[in-house]
Amino acid sequence: MKSYHFFFIVLLLCVFSCKEEKKRTEVNTEVKTKSTQQSTTPASKGTYSNIRPISTSENSLYTNNLQIIDGKTESNYDNTSKTITLEIPVSNANFSFYKKFDISSSTKSAILYVVTDNTDSPILSNKKTHIIEDTFSMANFLDGNHVKNNKLYVFTFNDAPKDFDKDEKTIVKYYTDLVANGNVSSIACLQTKSFLPEPKEQCGGIIVGN
């Protein structure tokens, strides 16, 4: 009888232990799955940038969304600390940084900075409601790790990630060639008709050093 009771207790412990092990396995599997999903999330989720409402005083500085304004409280660069700060007006709170590219030539420092709200909606002439803020290192990114001739040419580009990724090589080559050929005296705000489907939009500005 004692032997039977002992066997029954062992059996119960085994069942309980197996259930706990199964539960731990399911939890671990769920954690691993979530981790994998997060690691494949595109940069368009705003990992490297902040967004905030635009102030009244800032609103008056900009003519269009995606424009770059040179100034101490707006976009700037620091050759000493090797950092670049961008402040970019956009039309809603869903915007964030997506990708950036060094498109410098031998005489000009230039970057292509891509933003997105994960839609196909144009925003150039829309109401300005928010500012994307981003400060990043030019080390290992900007050609020569400094801004040449005290001018940084910044092209801002709005596009849906799926569209940009499809045409990325063509777009980056277009802007790299534009800078290399010296065809940049100013940066216009326009819809880039050469890249389809729309709306691929360009704006930006030239940040002048002190």
Disulfide bonds with the S-S distance in Angstrom:
Cys189-Cys203 1.75
